[in-house]
Amino acid sequence: MTPYEIEIILHYFCLGSKDHPDISRNPPVWRPTIDGLCSSGILACVEGLTDVAYRITEKGCAYVEHVCAVQVPVCKWVQPPGGNALI
């Protein structure tokens, strides 16, 4: 999962009533990314006359919940190999 994909997923999770801004900007990465997210079942194309073209699915919501459950990394100070050598 790329940061761009995660950003799009989070956009539809948090702001589902508005399409992602790149839908109108249409950068080269947009179409393959949105197609991949839809084919994986994370997003779905909205049919009919609506204000949005895509929506997050239950699978997408579950993905966001899993991302949010990941612990923030912490730094752990350790003694370097070789004893008292300064780095």
Secondary structure as GFF3:
##gff-version 3
##sequence-region A 1 87
A	DSSP	alpha_helix	3	14	.	.	.	ID=ss1
A	DSSP	alpha_helix	22	25	.	.	.	ID=ss2
A	DSSP	alpha_helix	30	39	.	.	.	ID=ss3
A	DSSP	beta_strand	43	45	.	.	.	ID=ss4
A	DSSP	beta_strand	54	56	.	.	.	ID=ss5
A	DSSP	alpha_helix	58	69	.	.	.	ID=ss6
###
